Amino acid sequence: MGGENLYRFAPNTQSWVDFLGLFTLEQLLTVGIGPFEEGSIPARGPERNFTQEERKKLNKIGICHTCGATDPGTKTGNFVGDHQANIGLLRGNESQDLYPQCLFLK
């Protein structure tokens, strides 16, 4: 994973790619709800244009469900809403929830 040759790097359009190799294998293999989960809110759908009310509720939970960080690491100070279950893993009429996620995992 990763390396110094960034020549002609093409991003994966299906998911995020750690092309610099900055994340540990454990962090990269995390799929689903993380071990630090302390709550969630219902997702309106796969959209990422979160309302102020949604952001407020995610911030109130106050901990990254994946790594346990209490600082979201964003310029706005808001946690990122992480859709779970992943839309590719949903079956039928299953709904998604939003879990607070920090910008940079520990």
C-alpha positions as CSV (number, residue, x, y, z in Angstrom):
1,M,0.0,0.0,0.0
2,G,1.1,3.5,-0.7
3,G,4.5,4.5,-1.9
4,E,6.3,7.5,-3.3
5,N,5.3,7.2,-7.0
6,L,2.3,9.4,-7.3
7,Y,2.7,9.7,-11.1
8,R,-0.7,9.4,-12.9
9,F,-2.5,8.3,-9.8
10,A,-6.2,7.8,-10.7
11,P,-8.6,7.8,-7.8
12,N,-11.0,4.9,-7.3
13,T,-14.4,6.2,-8.1
14,Q,-16.1,3.5,-6.0
15,S,-14.4,4.2,-2.6
16,W,-11.7,6.1,-0.9
17,V,-8.1,4.9,-1.5
18,D,-5.2,5.5,0.8
19,F,-2.6,6.0,-2.0
20,L,0.0,7.4,0.5
21,G,-0.3,4.5,2.8
22,L,-1.0,6.7,5.9
23,F,-3.6,4.5,7.5
24,T,-2.9,1.3,9.4
25,L,-4.2,-2.0,8.0
26,E,-6.6,-2.2,11.0
27,Q,-8.1,1.2,10.0
28,L,-8.4,0.3,6.4
29,L,-10.2,-3.0,7.1
30,T,-12.8,-1.3,9.3
31,V,-16.2,-1.8,7.7
32,G,-19.4,-1.2,9.4
33,I,-20.1,0.3,12.8
34,G,-16.9,0.9,14.8
35,P,-16.0,-0.2,18.3
36,F,-16.5,3.3,19.8
37,E,-20.1,3.7,18.7
38,E,-22.2,5.7,21.2
39,G,-25.2,6.5,19.1
40,S,-26.5,7.4,15.7
41,I,-29.2,9.3,13.9
42,P,-31.5,8.2,11.0
43,A,-30.1,9.1,7.5
44,R,-32.5,10.7,5.0
45,G,-30.7,8.8,2.3
46,P,-27.2,8.5,0.8
47,E,-26.9,12.3,0.5
48,R,-24.0,14.1,2.2
49,N,-25.7,17.5,2.3
50,F,-26.4,17.3,6.1
51,T,-28.8,19.7,7.7
52,Q,-27.8,21.9,10.6
53,E,-30.0,19.7,12.8
54,E,-28.3,16.5,11.7
55,R,-24.9,18.1,12.3
56,K,-26.0,19.2,15.7
57,K,-27.1,15.7,16.7
58,L,-23.9,14.1,15.4
59,N,-21.8,16.6,17.4
60,K,-23.9,15.9,20.5
61,I,-22.9,12.2,20.3
62,G,-19.3,13.6,20.2
63,I,-17.1,10.6,19.5
64,C,-15.8,9.1,16.3
65,H,-17.4,5.6,16.1
66,T,-14.3,4.2,14.4
67,C,-11.3,5.5,16.4
68,G,-12.8,7.2,19.5
69,A,-11.6,10.7,18.7
70,T,-13.6,13.5,20.4
71,D,-12.1,16.1,18.0
72,P,-13.6,15.8,14.5
73,G,-10.6,17.4,12.9
74,T,-12.7,19.6,10.6
75,K,-12.4,23.3,10.1
76,T,-16.0,23.7,11.1
77,G,-15.7,21.5,14.2
78,N,-18.5,19.2,13.0
79,F,-18.2,15.5,12.8
80,V,-18.7,13.9,9.4
81,G,-21.8,11.7,9.0
82,D,-20.8,8.2,8.2
83,H,-23.6,6.2,6.5
84,Q,-24.0,2.7,7.9
85,A,-24.7,0.2,6.6
86,N,-22.8,1.0,3.4
87,I,-25.2,1.6,0.6
88,G,-23.6,-1.3,-1.3
89,L,-24.4,-3.7,1.5
90,L,-28.1,-2.7,1.9
91,R,-30.7,-5.2,1.1
92,G,-34.3,-4.4,0.1
93,N,-35.8,-1.6,2.2
94,E,-33.1,-1.5,4.8
95,S,-32.5,2.0,6.1
96,Q,-29.2,3.8,6.9
97,D,-28.1,5.6,10.0
98,L,-25.5,8.3,10.4
99,Y,-22.6,7.8,12.8
100,P,-20.1,10.5,13.8
101,Q,-16.8,10.1,12.1
102,C,-13.7,12.2,12.5
103,L,-11.8,13.6,9.5
104,F,-8.5,11.8,10.3
105,L,-8.6,8.5,12.1
106,K,-6.1,7.9,14.9
